[in-house]
């Protein structure tokens, strides 16, 4: 529902302009306003889905820091809670119409799908520590350099560089 439909509906809730709304009408208006507010993405956030490493799928809004420091910020559409996530915490991310795979802490943009997928390395997380509880572990990241192309085998979860 867009903002214009919300305004038309909210104006229709009152029987006359001088009569205050009933409790049910006021509750409906508050729920409607909350729904309209959550549908508009905040500045720099885009609609997206996040697949966590434990296979939990979250839907909301995503801000992309993939190229800068191999992270994203996820904003839950229902609760409004923000979470900063690294490539090591994710399996995949959809931002608008772009799909990203996460392997060894790095993000790979999906170019084409089929039996083997063509992906492009979009981040370099080789120097970022990952944490096992409180213990830091240095992950080497995926092979290759930034912007290199790879063939990804979804059945075996392997990358092969394209030369």
Legacy VTK file of the C-alpha trace (Angstrom):
# vtk DataFile Version 3.0
C-alpha trace
ASCII
DATASET POLYDATA
POINTS 163 float
0.000 0.000 0.000
1.400 3.387 -0.888
1.169 6.585 1.135
-1.729 7.971 -0.930
-3.892 4.912 -0.310
-3.046 5.178 3.406
-4.162 8.817 3.488
-7.427 8.040 1.714
-8.118 5.116 4.051
-7.208 7.111 7.167
-9.499 9.963 6.141
-12.325 7.463 5.590
-11.982 6.162 9.169
-13.689 9.216 10.642
-17.423 9.614 10.211
-17.272 13.408 10.355
-14.276 15.759 10.601
-15.354 17.040 14.046
-16.009 13.630 15.576
-12.944 11.897 17.101
-12.176 8.341 15.958
-13.317 5.353 17.991
-10.718 3.140 19.671
-10.945 0.553 16.891
-10.520 3.243 14.225
-7.503 4.685 16.048
-5.876 1.230 16.355
-6.437 0.610 12.649
-4.864 3.961 11.814
-1.795 3.256 13.977
-1.337 -0.197 12.403
-1.738 1.313 8.939
0.839 4.039 9.636
3.314 1.462 10.995
2.867 -0.652 7.864
3.417 2.307 5.552
6.530 3.425 7.469
8.183 -0.016 7.273
7.546 -0.412 3.541
9.725 2.534 2.535
13.431 1.602 2.723
15.716 3.985 4.628
18.295 6.012 2.727
21.103 3.854 1.216
19.231 0.610 2.040
17.744 -1.643 -0.637
15.185 -4.459 -0.373
16.928 -7.772 0.050
17.218 -11.211 1.573
20.039 -12.666 3.638
20.825 -16.376 4.025
22.813 -16.869 7.229
25.381 -19.630 7.671
22.859 -21.625 9.758
20.444 -21.557 6.727
18.119 -18.969 8.294
16.542 -16.728 5.651
15.914 -13.102 6.682
13.968 -10.569 4.623
14.363 -6.828 5.003
16.669 -4.087 3.768
20.398 -4.314 3.039
23.119 -1.690 2.870
26.091 -2.797 0.809
29.660 -2.442 2.096
30.834 -5.437 0.052
33.543 -3.639 -1.926
34.768 -1.483 0.960
35.211 -3.981 3.802
33.375 -7.223 2.897
30.345 -6.551 5.114
26.682 -5.662 4.812
24.246 -4.036 7.207
20.897 -5.823 7.451
17.787 -3.958 8.627
14.923 -6.241 9.664
11.689 -4.983 8.071
9.522 -6.242 10.946
11.510 -5.145 13.995
13.712 -2.363 12.621
16.816 -3.967 14.189
20.146 -3.453 12.396
22.882 -6.090 12.191
26.316 -5.832 10.628
27.237 -9.114 8.930
30.479 -10.287 7.347
30.853 -12.736 4.486
31.935 -15.401 6.988
28.497 -15.201 8.666
26.561 -15.582 5.411
25.894 -18.096 2.657
24.219 -15.702 0.211
22.686 -12.235 -0.112
20.131 -10.843 -2.560
20.210 -7.055 -2.902
17.513 -5.776 -5.262
18.037 -8.071 -8.264
21.705 -8.895 -7.634
22.674 -12.186 -5.987
25.898 -12.590 -4.030
27.489 -15.844 -2.824
29.688 -15.873 0.262
32.631 -18.253 0.453
35.525 -18.116 2.909
34.464 -14.631 3.996
34.462 -13.191 0.462
31.491 -12.020 -1.612
31.041 -13.211 -5.202
28.539 -11.547 -7.534
26.555 -14.097 -9.554
26.796 -13.267 -13.267
25.063 -16.333 -14.783
23.493 -19.527 -13.448
23.181 -23.030 -14.881
25.037 -26.298 -14.242
28.007 -24.119 -13.315
27.629 -20.501 -12.292
29.839 -17.650 -13.469
30.756 -15.489 -10.474
33.006 -12.473 -9.969
35.029 -11.860 -6.815
33.802 -8.588 -5.303
35.573 -8.360 -1.955
38.874 -9.224 -0.335
38.458 -10.509 3.206
41.869 -12.183 3.458
43.093 -10.031 6.344
39.843 -9.958 8.359
39.646 -12.081 11.504
36.686 -14.391 12.030
35.698 -15.385 15.548
35.084 -18.841 16.989
33.402 -17.693 20.178
35.905 -15.238 21.658
38.891 -16.741 19.836
39.970 -14.859 16.669
40.865 -16.938 13.613
42.508 -15.449 10.529
40.757 -16.688 7.403
42.778 -16.610 4.197
39.718 -15.820 2.098
39.019 -17.226 -1.322
41.665 -17.546 -3.997
42.105 -14.956 -6.696
42.123 -11.204 -6.813
39.343 -8.643 -6.784
37.223 -8.714 -9.989
38.530 -12.161 -11.070
35.974 -14.513 -12.645
35.285 -18.054 -11.469
33.126 -21.045 -12.346
31.162 -22.122 -9.286
29.872 -25.692 -9.036
26.719 -25.526 -6.842
26.681 -29.295 -6.310
30.267 -29.522 -5.028
30.524 -25.909 -3.694
33.851 -25.359 -5.447
35.383 -22.450 -7.349
37.542 -22.784 -10.470
39.281 -19.691 -11.847
38.461 -18.694 -15.424
41.593 -17.990 -17.447
LINES 1 164
163 0 1 2 3 4 5 6 7 8 9 10 11 12 13 14 15 16 17 18 19 20 21 22 23 24 25 26 27 28 29 30 31 32 33 34 35 36 37 38 39 40 41 42 43 44 45 46 47 48 49 50 51 52 53 54 55 56 57 58 59 60 61 62 63 64 65 66 67 68 69 70 71 72 73 74 75 76 77 78 79 80 81 82 83 84 85 86 87 88 89 90 91 92 93 94 95 96 97 98 99 100 101 102 103 104 105 106 107 108 109 110 111 112 113 114 115 116 117 118 119 120 121 122 123 124 125 126 127 128 129 130 131 132 133 134 135 136 137 138 139 140 141 142 143 144 145 146 147 148 149 150 151 152 153 154 155 156 157 158 159 160 161 162
